[in-house]
């Protein structure tokens, strides 16, 4: 059986570890939000370019999905 001091020391250590993990998760959430906003901005820019070009466009992404826009007449 653990002595009271050992239990307290163990719980204090565990609490410190949990606080560190919470801080890490907050950092990850902030980074995720920043990346999501950057992705949305990039998508908007590409959508505007794609819609404004008068020539035909064909684009294939890394997954092999092709998007086409016919030439404006």
C-alpha positions in Angstrom: 0.0 0.0 0.0 1.3 3.5 -0.9 2.0 5.9 1.8 0.1 9.1 1.8 3.1 11.1 0.7 3.7 8.7 -2.2 0.1 8.9 -3.3 0.2 12.7 -3.1 3.5 12.8 -5.1 2.0 10.4 -7.7 -1.2 12.5 -8.1 0.8 15.7 -8.3 3.0 14.2 -11.0 -0.1 12.9 -12.9 -1.7 16.3 -12.7 1.4 18.0 -14.1 1.4 15.6 -17.0 -2.3 16.2 -17.7 -1.8 20.0 -17.6 1.0 19.6 -20.1 -1.2 17.5 -22.4 -4.0 20.1 -22.2 -1.5 22.8 -23.2 -0.3 20.6 -26.1 -3.9 20.0 -27.3 -4.6 23.7 -27.1 -1.6 24.4 -29.3 -2.7 21.7 -31.8 -6.2 23.1 -31.9 -4.9 26.6 -32.6 -2.6 25.2 -35.4 -5.5 23.2 -36.8 -7.7 26.3 -37.0 -4.9 28.3 -38.6 -4.3 25.6 -41.2 -8.0 25.3 -41.9 -8.3 29.0 -42.5 -5.3 29.0 -44.8 -6.9 26.1 -46.8 -10.2 27.9 -47.1 -8.4 31.0 -48.4 -6.4 29.0 -50.9 -9.6 27.2 -52.1 -11.3 30.6 -52.6 -8.3 31.9 -54.6 -8.2 28.8 -56.8 -12.0 28.9 -57.3 -11.8 32.5 -58.5 -9.0 31.7 -60.9 -10.8 28.6 -62.2 -14.1 30.5 -62.7 -12.5 33.6 -64.3 -10.3 31.9 -66.9 -11.7 32.0 -70.4 -9.6 29.1 -71.8 -10.4 25.5 -71.0 -8.8 24.1 -67.9 -8.1 20.5 -66.8 -6.6 19.9 -63.3 -5.7 16.6 -61.7 -5.0 16.4 -58.0 -2.7 13.9 -56.2 -5.6 11.4 -55.8 -6.1 11.3 -59.6 -9.3 13.3 -59.5 -9.6 15.5 -62.6 -11.7 18.7 -62.7 -12.4 20.3 -66.1 -13.8 23.7 -67.1 -14.7 24.0 -70.8 -13.5 27.0 -72.8 -15.9 30.0 -72.6 -17.5 30.9 -75.9 
